[in-house]
């Protein structure tokens, strides 16, 4: 299972951007196929995990590590 590394605000922003790009792809005439890139932020927001964040060592999730207790 993937470790959660995306906080709530980050998830909301990713969901809105991803949904907007996908909606624009299906609604606009002559829409660029690049708008399909909206699948990535949408998927990462639904999974609460971002592989790029893992590679870069970033974490916006406010959960504390159990070792800090």
Biopython code that builds the backbone (N, CA, C, O; Angstrom):
import numpy as np
from Bio.PDB.StructureBuilder import StructureBuilder

atoms = [
    (1, "UNK", "N", (0.846, -1.176, 0.000)),
    (1, "UNK", "CA", (0.000, 0.000, 0.000)),
    (1, "UNK", "C", (0.890, 1.237, 0.000)),
    (1, "UNK", "O", (1.959, 1.248, 0.611)),
    (2, "UNK", "N", (0.449, 2.248, -0.673)),
    (2, "UNK", "CA", (1.223, 3.476, -0.755)),
    (2, "UNK", "C", (1.065, 4.301, 0.511)),
    (2, "UNK", "O", (-0.018, 4.378, 1.091)),
    (3, "UNK", "N", (2.163, 4.915, 0.929)),
    (3, "UNK", "CA", (2.144, 5.753, 2.118)),
    (3, "UNK", "C", (1.490, 7.093, 1.787)),
    (3, "UNK", "O", (1.787, 7.692, 0.753)),
    (4, "UNK", "N", (0.605, 7.561, 2.660)),
    (4, "UNK", "CA", (-0.042, 8.850, 2.445)),
    (4, "UNK", "C", (0.977, 9.959, 2.628)),
    (4, "UNK", "O", (1.637, 10.044, 3.663)),
    (5, "UNK", "N", (1.102, 10.804, 1.621)),
    (5, "UNK", "CA", (2.028, 11.920, 1.721)),
    (5, "UNK", "C", (1.416, 13.216, 1.174)),
    (5, "UNK", "O", (2.137, 14.169, 0.877)),
    (6, "UNK", "N", (0.093, 13.247, 1.045)),
    (6, "UNK", "CA", (-0.602, 14.431, 0.535)),
    (6, "UNK", "C", (-1.613, 14.886, 1.587)),
    (6, "UNK", "O", (-2.454, 14.105, 2.032)),
    (7, "UNK", "N", (-1.522, 16.141, 1.972)),
    (7, "UNK", "CA", (-2.445, 16.720, 2.942)),
    (7, "UNK", "C", (-3.784, 17.085, 2.306)),
    (7, "UNK", "O", (-3.946, 17.005, 1.088)),
    (8, "UNK", "N", (-4.740, 17.487, 3.143)),
    (8, "UNK", "CA", (-6.095, 17.776, 2.663)),
    (8, "UNK", "C", (-6.145, 18.918, 1.656)),
    (8, "UNK", "O", (-6.808, 18.792, 0.626)),
    (9, "UNK", "N", (-5.463, 20.029, 1.927)),
    (9, "UNK", "CA", (-5.477, 21.159, 1.000)),
    (9, "UNK", "C", (-4.858, 20.762, -0.335)),
    (9, "UNK", "O", (-5.376, 21.116, -1.394)),
    (10, "UNK", "N", (-3.759, 20.035, -0.284)),
    (10, "UNK", "CA", (-3.099, 19.548, -1.489)),
    (10, "UNK", "C", (-4.032, 18.627, -2.284)),
    (10, "UNK", "O", (-4.092, 18.716, -3.510)),
    (11, "UNK", "N", (-4.753, 17.749, -1.592)),
    (11, "UNK", "CA", (-5.700, 16.839, -2.259)),
    (11, "UNK", "C", (-6.808, 17.613, -2.951)),
    (11, "UNK", "O", (-7.178, 17.290, -4.080)),
    (12, "UNK", "N", (-7.343, 18.633, -2.287)),
    (12, "UNK", "CA", (-8.430, 19.421, -2.869)),
    (12, "UNK", "C", (-7.955, 20.143, -4.122)),
    (12, "UNK", "O", (-8.640, 20.144, -5.145)),
    (13, "UNK", "N", (-6.779, 20.756, -4.037)),
    (13, "UNK", "CA", (-6.235, 21.474, -5.196)),
    (13, "UNK", "C", (-6.005, 20.517, -6.357)),
    (13, "UNK", "O", (-6.364, 20.824, -7.494)),
    (14, "UNK", "N", (-5.415, 19.368, -6.082)),
    (14, "UNK", "CA", (-5.164, 18.377, -7.141)),
    (14, "UNK", "C", (-6.469, 17.890, -7.771)),
    (14, "UNK", "O", (-6.555, 17.727, -8.988)),
    (15, "UNK", "N", (-7.481, 17.659, -6.936)),
    (15, "UNK", "CA", (-8.757, 17.177, -7.450)),
    (15, "UNK", "C", (-9.398, 18.219, -8.366)),
    (15, "UNK", "O", (-9.873, 17.886, -9.452)),
    (16, "UNK", "N", (-9.411, 19.470, -7.929)),
    (16, "UNK", "CA", (-10.035, 20.543, -8.717)),
    (16, "UNK", "C", (-9.297, 20.745, -10.040)),
    (16, "UNK", "O", (-9.923, 20.860, -11.093)),
    (17, "UNK", "N", (-7.969, 20.788, -9.982)),
    (17, "UNK", "CA", (-7.182, 20.984, -11.212)),
    (17, "UNK", "C", (-7.372, 19.806, -12.162)),
    (17, "UNK", "O", (-7.595, 20.001, -13.357)),
    (18, "UNK", "N", (-7.285, 18.596, -11.643)),
    (18, "UNK", "CA", (-7.451, 17.412, -12.484)),
    (18, "UNK", "C", (-8.832, 17.336, -13.105)),
    (18, "UNK", "O", (-8.964, 17.051, -14.295)),
    (19, "UNK", "N", (-9.862, 17.590, -12.311)),
    (19, "UNK", "CA", (-11.228, 17.558, -12.832)),
    (19, "UNK", "C", (-11.435, 18.651, -13.877)),
    (19, "UNK", "O", (-12.081, 18.414, -14.898)),
    (20, "UNK", "N", (-10.899, 19.838, -13.633)),
    (20, "UNK", "CA", (-11.050, 20.945, -14.582)),
    (20, "UNK", "C", (-10.387, 20.617, -15.914)),
    (20, "UNK", "O", (-10.945, 20.905, -16.973)),
    (21, "UNK", "N", (-9.212, 20.023, -15.869)),
    (21, "UNK", "CA", (-8.531, 19.663, -17.115)),
    (21, "UNK", "C", (-9.296, 18.594, -17.895)),
    (21, "UNK", "O", (-9.402, 18.674, -19.119)),
    (22, "UNK", "N", (-9.827, 17.598, -17.190)),
    (22, "UNK", "CA", (-10.589, 16.556, -17.877)),
    (22, "UNK", "C", (-11.906, 17.095, -18.440)),
    (22, "UNK", "O", (-12.299, 16.743, -19.553)),
    (23, "UNK", "N", (-12.575, 17.935, -17.682)),
    (23, "UNK", "CA", (-13.820, 18.538, -18.170)),
    (23, "UNK", "C", (-13.524, 19.390, -19.393)),
    (23, "UNK", "O", (-14.270, 19.348, -20.371)),
    (24, "UNK", "N", (-12.440, 20.167, -19.349)),
    (24, "UNK", "CA", (-12.071, 21.004, -20.494)),
    (24, "UNK", "C", (-11.792, 20.145, -21.726)),
    (24, "UNK", "O", (-12.137, 20.532, -22.842)),
    (25, "UNK", "N", (-11.177, 18.994, -21.530)),
    (25, "UNK", "CA", (-10.889, 18.113, -22.664)),
    (25, "UNK", "C", (-12.169, 17.640, -23.345)),
    (25, "UNK", "O", (-12.247, 17.612, -24.574)),
    (26, "UNK", "N", (-13.170, 17.269, -22.553)),
    (26, "UNK", "CA", (-14.394, 16.731, -23.131)),
    (26, "UNK", "C", (-15.369, 17.803, -23.601)),
    (26, "UNK", "O", (-16.236, 17.519, -24.428)),
    (27, "UNK", "N", (-15.251, 19.020, -23.098)),
    (27, "UNK", "CA", (-16.203, 20.071, -23.437)),
    (27, "UNK", "C", (-15.726, 20.923, -24.616)),
    (27, "UNK", "O", (-16.529, 21.299, -25.470)),
    (28, "UNK", "N", (-14.455, 21.222, -24.669)),
    (28, "UNK", "CA", (-13.921, 22.131, -25.692)),
    (28, "UNK", "C", (-13.848, 21.461, -27.056)),
    (28, "UNK", "O", (-13.544, 20.273, -27.169)),
    (29, "UNK", "N", (-14.130, 22.245, -28.085)),
    (29, "UNK", "CA", (-13.905, 21.778, -29.454)),
    (29, "UNK", "C", (-12.412, 21.877, -29.737)),
    (29, "UNK", "O", (-11.758, 22.832, -29.317)),
    (30, "UNK", "N", (-11.887, 20.914, -30.431)),
    (30, "UNK", "CA", (-10.466, 20.875, -30.772)),
    (30, "UNK", "C", (-9.574, 20.953, -29.535)),
    (30, "UNK", "O", (-8.549, 21.634, -29.544)),
    (31, "UNK", "N", (-9.961, 20.264, -28.489)),
    (31, "UNK", "CA", (-9.181, 20.272, -27.246)),
    (31, "UNK", "C", (-7.871, 19.523, -27.448)),
    (31, "UNK", "O", (-7.818, 18.514, -28.151)),
    (32, "UNK", "N", (-6.846, 20.019, -26.839)),
    (32, "UNK", "CA", (-5.531, 19.401, -26.920)),
    (32, "UNK", "C", (-5.515, 18.101, -26.115)),
    (32, "UNK", "O", (-6.084, 18.041, -25.025)),
    (33, "UNK", "N", (-4.873, 17.072, -26.638)),
    (33, "UNK", "CA", (-4.753, 15.825, -25.871)),
    (33, "UNK", "C", (-3.955, 16.010, -24.581)),
    (33, "UNK", "O", (-4.031, 15.175, -23.680)),
    (34, "UNK", "N", (-3.192, 17.099, -24.487)),
    (34, "UNK", "CA", (-2.430, 17.384, -23.272)),
    (34, "UNK", "C", (-3.344, 17.600, -22.079)),
    (34, "UNK", "O", (-2.905, 17.450, -20.939)),
    (35, "UNK", "N", (-4.598, 17.949, -22.310)),
    (35, "UNK", "CA", (-5.537, 18.141, -21.206)),
    (35, "UNK", "C", (-5.815, 16.828, -20.476)),
    (35, "UNK", "O", (-6.278, 16.834, -19.335)),
    (36, "UNK", "N", (-5.532, 15.710, -21.132)),
    (36, "UNK", "CA", (-5.708, 14.408, -20.476)),
    (36, "UNK", "C", (-4.708, 14.200, -19.344)),
    (36, "UNK", "O", (-4.840, 13.256, -18.565)),
    (37, "UNK", "N", (-3.714, 15.074, -19.250)),
    (37, "UNK", "CA", (-2.764, 14.986, -18.143)),
    (37, "UNK", "C", (-3.468, 15.221, -16.810)),
    (37, "UNK", "O", (-2.887, 14.960, -15.757)),
    (38, "UNK", "N", (-4.707, 15.709, -16.836)),
    (38, "UNK", "CA", (-5.512, 15.909, -15.636)),
    (38, "UNK", "C", (-5.779, 14.615, -14.888)),
    (38, "UNK", "O", (-6.176, 14.640, -13.724)),
    (39, "UNK", "N", (-5.565, 13.486, -15.548)),
    (39, "UNK", "CA", (-5.745, 12.187, -14.896)),
    (39, "UNK", "C", (-4.755, 12.025, -13.745)),
    (39, "UNK", "O", (-5.079, 11.412, -12.728)),
    (40, "UNK", "N", (-3.558, 12.570, -13.901)),
    (40, "UNK", "CA", (-2.510, 12.387, -12.890)),
    (40, "UNK", "C", (-2.854, 13.081, -11.575)),
    (40, "UNK", "O", (-2.850, 12.417, -10.539)),
    (41, "UNK", "N", (-3.154, 14.398, -11.563)),
    (41, "UNK", "CA", (-3.496, 14.996, -10.268)),
    (41, "UNK", "C", (-4.792, 14.436, -9.681)),
    (41, "UNK", "O", (-4.937, 14.350, -8.461)),
    (42, "UNK", "N", (-5.727, 14.057, -10.545)),
    (42, "UNK", "CA", (-6.971, 13.466, -10.062)),
    (42, "UNK", "C", (-6.705, 12.130, -9.374)),
    (42, "UNK", "O", (-7.234, 11.867, -8.294)),
    (43, "UNK", "N", (-5.891, 11.295, -9.994)),
    (43, "UNK", "CA", (-5.572, 9.982, -9.411)),
    (43, "UNK", "C", (-4.783, 10.116, -8.116)),
    (43, "UNK", "O", (-5.056, 9.407, -7.147)),
    (44, "UNK", "N", (-3.806, 11.019, -8.091)),
    (44, "UNK", "CA", (-3.004, 11.161, -6.871)),
    (44, "UNK", "C", (-3.835, 11.736, -5.723)),
    (44, "UNK", "O", (-3.589, 11.421, -4.559)),
    (45, "UNK", "N", (-4.819, 12.579, -6.050)),
    (45, "UNK", "CA", (-5.674, 13.108, -4.973)),
    (45, "UNK", "C", (-6.563, 12.008, -4.413)),
    (45, "UNK", "O", (-6.819, 11.974, -3.209)),
    (46, "UNK", "N", (-7.030, 11.120, -5.258)),
    (46, "UNK", "CA", (-7.891, 10.031, -4.786)),
    (46, "UNK", "C", (-7.103, 8.979, -4.004)),
    (46, "UNK", "O", (-7.652, 8.337, -3.108)),
    (47, "UNK", "N", (-5.818, 8.796, -4.336)),
    (47, "UNK", "CA", (-4.980, 7.825, -3.637)),
    (47, "UNK", "C", (-4.324, 8.404, -2.392)),
    (47, "UNK", "O", (-3.821, 7.652, -1.557)),
    (48, "UNK", "N", (-4.320, 9.724, -2.250)),
    (48, "UNK", "CA", (-3.634, 10.428, -1.143)),
    (48, "UNK", "C", (-2.143, 10.147, -1.130)),
    (48, "UNK", "O", (-1.499, 10.230, -0.084)),
    (49, "UNK", "N", (-1.604, 9.822, -2.270)),
    (49, "UNK", "CA", (-0.187, 9.524, -2.363)),
    (49, "UNK", "C", (0.346, 10.001, -3.707)),
    (49, "UNK", "O", (-0.294, 9.822, -4.744)),
    (50, "UNK", "N", (1.529, 10.612, -3.675)),
    (50, "UNK", "CA", (2.146, 11.110, -4.896)),
    (50, "UNK", "C", (3.536, 10.474, -5.033)),
    (50, "UNK", "O", (4.398, 10.691, -4.181)),
    (51, "UNK", "N", (3.757, 9.701, -6.086)),
    (51, "UNK", "CA", (5.062, 9.081, -6.285)),
    (51, "UNK", "C", (6.197, 10.105, -6.407)),
    (51, "UNK", "O", (7.311, 9.848, -5.949)),
    (52, "UNK", "N", (5.926, 11.252, -7.015)),
    (52, "UNK", "CA", (6.962, 12.293, -7.140)),
    (52, "UNK", "C", (7.350, 12.830, -5.763)),
    (52, "UNK", "O", (8.526, 13.089, -5.504)),
    (53, "UNK", "N", (6.366, 12.996, -4.882)),
    (53, "UNK", "CA", (6.661, 13.446, -3.516)),
    (53, "UNK", "C", (7.543, 12.418, -2.808)),
    (53, "UNK", "O", (8.454, 12.790, -2.069)),
    (54, "UNK", "N", (7.282, 11.144, -3.027)),
    (54, "UNK", "CA", (8.081, 10.095, -2.404)),
    (54, "UNK", "C", (9.529, 10.170, -2.883)),
    (54, "UNK", "O", (10.456, 10.072, -2.079)),
    (55, "UNK", "N", (9.724, 10.343, -4.186)),
    (55, "UNK", "CA", (11.077, 10.434, -4.734)),
    (55, "UNK", "C", (11.820, 11.664, -4.225)),
    (55, "UNK", "O", (13.030, 11.614, -4.004)),
    (56, "UNK", "N", (11.095, 12.771, -4.040)),
    (56, "UNK", "CA", (11.711, 14.018, -3.591)),
    (56, "UNK", "C", (11.759, 14.158, -2.073)),
    (56, "UNK", "O", (12.358, 15.102, -1.558)),
    (57, "UNK", "N", (11.136, 13.227, -1.355)),
    (57, "UNK", "CA", (11.127, 13.266, 0.109)),
    (57, "UNK", "C", (10.188, 14.315, 0.672)),
    (57, "UNK", "O", (10.384, 14.773, 1.798)),
    (58, "UNK", "N", (9.177, 14.705, -0.082)),
    (58, "UNK", "CA", (8.215, 15.703, 0.369)),
    (58, "UNK", "C", (7.024, 15.025, 1.036)),
    (58, "UNK", "O", (6.705, 13.870, 0.751)),
    (59, "UNK", "N", (6.373, 15.768, 1.931)),
    (59, "UNK", "CA", (5.197, 15.247, 2.611)),
    (59, "UNK", "C", (4.360, 16.432, 3.089)),
    (59, "UNK", "O", (4.827, 17.230, 3.900)),
    (60, "UNK", "N", (3.125, 16.553, 2.592)),
    (60, "UNK", "CA", (2.238, 17.626, 3.031)),
    (60, "UNK", "C", (1.149, 17.096, 3.966)),
    (60, "UNK", "O", (0.263, 17.841, 4.384)),
    (61, "UNK", "N", (1.222, 15.818, 4.285)),
    (61, "UNK", "CA", (0.243, 15.208, 5.187)),
    (61, "UNK", "C", (0.619, 15.563, 6.616)),
    (61, "UNK", "O", (1.764, 15.364, 7.020)),
    (62, "UNK", "N", (-0.343, 16.094, 7.398)),
    (62, "UNK", "CA", (-0.008, 16.546, 8.746)),
    (62, "UNK", "C", (0.113, 15.428, 9.782)),
    (62, "UNK", "O", (0.346, 15.719, 10.955)),
    (63, "UNK", "N", (-0.034, 14.180, 9.397)),
    (63, "UNK", "CA", (0.034, 13.075, 10.357)),
    (63, "UNK", "C", (1.437, 12.966, 10.933)),
    (63, "UNK", "O", (2.423, 13.080, 10.205)),
    (64, "UNK", "N", (1.526, 12.746, 12.242)),
    (64, "UNK", "CA", (2.816, 12.591, 12.905)),
    (64, "UNK", "C", (3.302, 11.158, 12.786)),
    (64, "UNK", "O", (2.505, 10.221, 12.729)),
    (65, "UNK", "N", (4.616, 10.997, 12.749)),
    (65, "UNK", "CA", (5.182, 9.658, 12.770)),
    (65, "UNK", "C", (4.956, 9.053, 14.148)),
    (65, "UNK", "O", (4.964, 9.765, 15.151)),
    (66, "UNK", "N", (4.755, 7.741, 14.197)),
    (66, "UNK", "CA", (4.549, 7.072, 15.483)),
    (66, "UNK", "C", (5.815, 7.092, 16.321)),
    (66, "UNK", "O", (5.745, 6.940, 17.541)),
    (67, "UNK", "N", (6.963, 7.275, 15.698)),
    (67, "UNK", "CA", (8.217, 7.289, 16.433)),
    (67, "UNK", "C", (8.392, 8.590, 17.229)),
    (67, "UNK", "O", (9.225, 8.649, 18.134)),
    (68, "UNK", "N", (7.603, 9.650, 16.896)),
    (68, "UNK", "CA", (7.717, 10.919, 17.594)),
    (68, "UNK", "C", (6.987, 10.904, 18.938)),
    (68, "UNK", "O", (7.200, 11.800, 19.754)),
    (69, "UNK", "N", (6.146, 9.922, 19.182)),
    (69, "UNK", "CA", (5.339, 9.902, 20.417)),
    (69, "UNK", "C", (6.156, 9.694, 21.647)),
    (69, "UNK", "O", (5.612, 9.656, 22.751)),
]
sb = StructureBuilder()
sb.init_structure("model")
sb.init_model(0)
sb.init_chain("A")
sb.init_seg("    ")
for serial, (resi, resn, name, xyz) in enumerate(atoms, 1):
    if name == "N":
        sb.init_residue(resn, " ", resi, " ")
    sb.init_atom(name, np.array(xyz, "f"), 0.0, 1.0, " ", f" {name:<3s}", serial, name[0])
structure = sb.get_structure()
